[in-house]
Amino acid sequence: MSRRIEIVEVGPRDGLQNDPVLLDTPVKLEFIDRLIEAGVKRMEAASFVNPKLVPAMADSDAVMDKVDRSKCAFIGLALNERGMRRAIEAGCDEINFVMVASEGFGKANQNATPEETADLLDRIAVLAHDAGIPLSATISVAFGDPFDGAVDPRRVAALAARAEAAGASEIALGDTIGVATPWDVRAAAEAVRVAAPKARLRLHFHNTRNTAIANVYAAVEAGVDVIDASCGGIGGCPFAPKATGNVATEDVVYLLEKGGYSTGIDLDSMIATARWLEETALKHPIASALAKAGGFPATP
């Protein structure tokens, strides 16, 4: 049997949070339904943050109230105790808490240092545990900070150890501003595995410097089985200057399935969803390569 690589679809959350077009809730729900029909089984669809700072996520409670949970697990993102409690109240299937690997971005995004985000997770992880909701932790700017520059992998590993100790069953390394190279990915994966050997490892790449698809390959070669991706390659962070979109889900699926890996996602359906996103929902160009070129060989 081919090796299975799980794709966590982040388009409805990380993809939409920085887009200039604010989609109405029914359109978001159609987007989510199309992704599920394409085979997505795990998805970030909500962010429980201050709606004044991230208006695109202001309807996260309404989205979580209406999604079809029969075929997909939904992840809600939280940055603090209030966000954690809101995610629990919204009935998220999983909660993803965000830590930060560098002070400059931490102050801009969460008004906290790396150590303060780890301390906060120590205090509030019990809320998710008591609610019986799986908890994961994303370490943002794990490869580089837009204000402070390069990030020491040892700091990332130390934060991963703190997350595992707090009960996070999965740790995601976020290349929030798209600076990582395949060699960085391998080094970070090795360091985190040593520091947090029990947690599952997940990688999250942005394509700011056109290295995201190469980084996906490097992650898979390093034994990582979970990859974040965003339909259409949409996305970005309001607090990361010049950061562009996530690696496109359809581009990742094409790469992996050509390599003999299994994703469970129908490539043609994902391409069709990306084109719908570009032409009907957002009505502006998207970054996806496969949405432009299609798969190969072409579907009759």
C-alpha positions as CSV (number, residue, x, y, z in Angstrom):
1,M,0.0,0.0,0.0
2,S,1.2,3.5,-0.7
3,R,2.1,5.8,2.2
4,R,-0.7,8.0,3.3
5,I,0.0,11.8,3.6
6,E,-2.8,13.7,5.5
7,I,-3.6,17.1,4.1
8,V,-5.1,19.6,6.5
9,E,-7.0,22.1,4.5
10,V,-6.6,25.6,5.9
11,G,-8.2,27.6,3.1
12,P,-11.3,28.6,5.1
13,R,-9.2,30.0,7.9
14,D,-5.6,30.9,7.0
15,G,-6.6,31.2,3.4
16,L,-9.4,33.7,3.9
17,Q,-8.2,35.6,6.9
18,N,-6.0,38.1,4.9
19,D,-7.9,38.1,1.7
20,P,-9.2,41.6,0.6
21,V,-12.6,40.0,-0.2
22,L,-14.8,39.3,2.9
23,L,-17.0,36.3,2.0
24,D,-20.5,36.1,3.4
25,T,-21.1,33.1,5.7
26,P,-23.2,31.2,3.1
27,V,-20.4,31.5,0.6
28,K,-17.8,30.2,3.1
29,L,-20.1,27.3,3.9
30,E,-20.3,26.5,0.1
31,F,-16.5,26.6,0.0
32,I,-16.3,24.2,2.9
33,D,-18.8,21.9,1.3
34,R,-16.9,21.8,-2.0
35,L,-13.7,21.0,-0.1
36,I,-15.4,18.1,1.7
37,E,-16.8,16.8,-1.6
38,A,-13.2,16.9,-2.9
39,G,-12.2,14.5,-0.1
40,V,-11.0,16.8,2.7
41,K,-11.3,15.0,6.0
42,R,-9.6,17.6,8.3
43,M,-10.0,21.3,8.0
44,E,-9.2,24.6,9.7
45,A,-12.4,26.6,9.3
46,A,-12.5,29.0,12.2
47,S,-10.3,31.4,14.2
48,F,-11.5,32.7,17.5
49,V,-9.7,36.0,17.6
50,N,-10.6,39.6,18.0
51,P,-13.0,40.3,15.0
52,K,-11.8,44.0,14.9
53,L,-8.3,42.7,14.1
54,V,-9.2,39.9,11.8
55,P,-12.7,40.8,10.4
56,A,-12.7,37.9,7.9
57,M,-13.0,35.5,10.9
58,A,-15.8,37.5,12.6
59,D,-18.4,34.8,11.7
60,S,-16.4,31.8,13.0
61,D,-19.1,30.9,15.6
62,A,-21.8,31.0,12.8
63,V,-19.6,28.9,10.5
64,M,-19.0,26.2,13.2
65,D,-22.7,26.2,14.0
66,K,-23.6,25.3,10.4
67,V,-20.9,23.0,9.0
68,D,-21.6,19.4,8.1
69,R,-19.5,17.4,10.6
70,S,-20.5,14.0,9.3
71,K,-17.5,13.7,6.9
72,C,-14.9,16.1,8.2
73,A,-13.2,17.1,11.5
74,F,-13.1,20.9,12.0
75,I,-10.2,22.7,13.8
76,G,-10.6,26.0,15.5
77,L,-7.6,28.3,16.1
78,A,-7.1,30.1,19.5
79,L,-4.4,32.5,20.7
80,N,-5.5,33.0,24.3
81,E,-7.9,31.8,27.0
82,R,-10.9,33.7,25.6
83,G,-10.3,32.1,22.2
84,M,-9.9,28.7,23.7
85,R,-13.2,29.0,25.6
86,R,-14.9,30.2,22.4
87,A,-13.6,27.3,20.4
88,I,-14.9,24.9,23.1
89,E,-18.3,26.6,23.1
90,A,-18.5,26.4,19.3
91,G,-18.0,22.6,19.5
92,C,-14.8,22.5,17.5
93,D,-13.5,18.9,16.9
94,E,-10.0,20.1,17.6
95,I,-8.4,23.2,18.9
96,N,-5.1,24.6,17.6
97,F,-3.3,26.9,20.0
98,V,-0.7,29.2,18.4
99,M,2.7,29.6,20.0
100,V,5.4,31.9,18.6
101,A,9.0,31.3,18.0
102,S,10.3,34.9,18.0
103,E,9.6,38.0,20.0
104,G,9.1,40.6,17.2
105,F,6.3,38.7,15.5
106,G,4.9,37.5,18.9
107,K,4.5,41.1,20.0
108,A,2.8,42.1,16.8
109,N,0.5,39.1,16.5
110,Q,-0.3,38.1,20.0
111,N,1.3,40.7,22.2
112,A,3.4,38.0,23.8
113,T,6.9,36.6,23.8
114,P,7.6,33.0,22.9
115,E,8.0,32.1,26.6
116,E,4.7,33.8,27.4
117,T,2.9,31.9,24.8
118,A,4.3,28.6,26.2
119,D,3.3,29.7,29.7
120,L,-0.2,30.5,28.6
121,L,-0.5,27.1,26.9
122,D,0.5,25.5,30.2
123,R,-2.3,27.3,32.0
124,I,-5.2,26.9,29.5
125,A,-4.5,23.5,27.9
126,V,-6.5,22.0,30.7
127,L,-9.6,23.6,29.3
128,A,-9.4,21.6,26.1
129,H,-8.4,18.4,28.0
130,D,-11.4,18.8,30.4
131,A,-13.7,19.3,27.4
132,G,-12.3,16.1,25.8
133,I,-11.2,18.0,22.7
134,P,-7.9,17.1,21.0
135,L,-5.3,19.9,21.3
136,S,-2.5,20.8,18.8
137,A,0.0,23.6,18.9
138,T,1.3,25.6,15.9
139,I,4.7,27.3,16.4
140,S,4.5,30.3,14.1
141,V,7.5,32.0,12.4
142,A,9.4,28.7,13.1
143,F,11.8,29.4,10.3
144,G,12.1,33.2,10.4
145,D,10.5,36.4,11.8
146,P,9.7,39.4,9.6
147,F,11.1,41.7,12.4
148,D,13.8,39.8,14.1
149,G,15.2,37.7,11.3
150,A,16.3,34.0,11.5
151,V,15.0,31.8,14.2
152,D,17.2,29.4,16.1
153,P,15.9,25.8,15.6
154,R,16.9,25.1,19.3
155,R,14.2,27.7,20.4
156,V,11.6,25.9,18.2
157,A,12.6,22.6,19.7
158,A,12.3,24.0,23.2
159,L,8.8,25.3,22.5
160,A,7.8,22.0,21.0
161,A,8.9,20.3,24.2
162,R,6.8,22.7,26.2
163,A,3.8,22.0,23.9
164,E,4.1,18.2,24.2
165,A,4.4,18.6,28.0
166,A,1.2,20.6,28.0
167,G,-0.6,17.8,26.3
168,A,-0.5,18.8,22.6
169,S,-0.8,15.6,20.6
170,E,0.3,17.3,17.4
171,I,2.8,20.1,16.8
172,A,2.8,22.2,13.6
173,L,5.8,24.2,12.4
174,G,4.6,27.3,10.6
175,D,6.7,29.0,7.9
176,T,4.5,32.0,8.4
177,I,6.5,34.4,6.1
178,G,7.7,31.8,3.6
179,V,11.5,31.8,4.2
180,A,12.2,28.1,4.8
181,T,14.3,26.0,2.4
182,P,14.3,22.2,2.3
183,W,17.5,22.0,4.3
184,D,15.9,24.1,7.0
185,V,12.8,21.8,7.0
186,R,14.9,18.7,7.6
187,A,16.9,20.3,10.4
188,A,13.8,21.6,12.1
189,A,12.0,18.2,11.8
190,E,14.9,16.4,13.3
191,A,15.3,18.9,16.2
192,V,11.6,18.8,17.1
193,R,11.4,15.0,16.9
194,V,14.2,14.8,19.5
195,A,12.6,17.4,21.8
196,A,9.0,16.2,21.5
197,P,9.1,12.5,20.4
198,K,5.5,11.6,21.3
199,A,3.8,14.4,19.3
200,R,2.8,14.0,15.7
201,L,4.6,16.5,13.5
202,R,2.8,18.7,10.9
203,L,4.3,21.3,8.6
204,H,2.7,24.6,7.3
205,F,4.3,26.4,4.4
206,H,3.7,29.8,2.7
207,N,5.0,30.3,-0.8
208,T,6.4,33.8,-0.4
209,R,9.8,32.9,-1.9
210,N,8.6,30.1,-4.2
211,T,10.0,27.3,-2.0
212,A,6.8,25.9,-0.5
213,I,6.4,22.9,-2.8
214,A,10.1,22.0,-2.4
215,N,9.6,22.2,1.3
216,V,6.6,19.8,1.2
217,Y,8.8,17.3,-0.6
218,A,11.6,17.8,2.0
219,A,9.1,17.3,4.9
220,V,7.7,14.1,3.4
221,E,11.2,12.8,2.8
222,A,12.0,13.6,6.4
223,G,9.1,11.3,7.5
224,V,6.4,14.0,8.1
225,D,2.9,12.6,7.4
226,V,0.7,15.7,7.9
227,I,0.9,18.8,5.6
228,D,-1.2,22.0,5.8
229,A,-2.3,23.4,2.5
230,S,-4.9,26.0,1.2
231,C,-7.1,25.5,-1.9
232,G,-6.0,28.0,-4.6
233,G,-2.9,28.9,-2.7
234,I,-4.8,31.7,-1.0
235,G,-3.7,33.1,2.4
236,G,-1.4,35.3,4.3
237,C,-1.1,36.8,7.8
238,P,-2.3,40.4,8.7
239,F,0.8,40.8,10.9
240,A,3.4,39.4,8.5
241,P,4.5,42.1,6.0
242,K,4.8,40.9,2.4
243,A,3.9,37.3,3.3
244,T,1.9,35.7,0.5
245,G,-0.4,32.7,0.4
246,N,-0.1,29.1,1.6
247,V,1.1,26.3,-0.6
248,A,-1.9,25.3,-2.8
249,T,-3.7,22.1,-1.9
250,E,-4.1,21.0,-5.5
251,D,-0.4,21.6,-6.2
252,V,0.5,19.5,-3.2
253,V,-1.9,16.7,-4.1
254,Y,-0.4,16.6,-7.7
255,L,3.1,16.4,-6.3
256,L,2.4,13.7,-3.8
257,E,0.2,11.5,-6.0
258,K,2.7,11.6,-8.8
259,G,5.2,10.3,-6.2
260,G,3.0,7.4,-5.4
261,Y,1.6,8.8,-2.1
262,S,-2.0,8.7,-1.1
263,T,-3.9,11.8,0.0
264,G,-7.6,10.8,-0.3
265,I,-8.3,14.0,-2.2
266,D,-9.7,14.1,-5.7
267,L,-7.4,16.3,-7.7
268,D,-9.9,17.3,-10.4
269,S,-12.5,18.3,-7.7
270,M,-9.9,20.3,-5.9
271,I,-8.9,22.1,-9.1
272,A,-12.5,22.8,-9.8
273,T,-13.0,24.2,-6.3
274,A,-9.9,26.5,-6.8
275,R,-11.3,27.8,-10.1
276,W,-14.7,28.4,-8.4
277,L,-12.9,30.3,-5.7
278,E,-11.1,32.5,-8.2
279,E,-14.0,33.1,-10.7
280,T,-17.1,33.1,-8.4
281,A,-16.3,33.6,-4.8
282,L,-13.2,35.9,-4.6
283,K,-13.3,37.2,-8.1
284,H,-9.6,37.8,-8.3
285,P,-6.6,35.8,-9.5
286,I,-5.2,33.1,-7.2
287,A,-1.7,31.7,-7.0
288,S,-2.4,28.0,-7.7
289,A,-0.4,26.5,-10.6
290,L,-2.8,23.5,-11.1
291,A,-5.8,25.8,-11.3
292,K,-4.1,27.4,-14.3
293,A,-2.5,24.4,-16.0
294,G,-4.7,21.5,-14.8
295,G,-3.4,18.0,-14.0
296,F,-1.4,15.8,-16.3
297,P,-2.4,13.7,-18.1
298,A,-5.4,16.0,-18.6
299,T,-8.7,14.5,-17.6
300,P,-10.8,13.7,-20.8
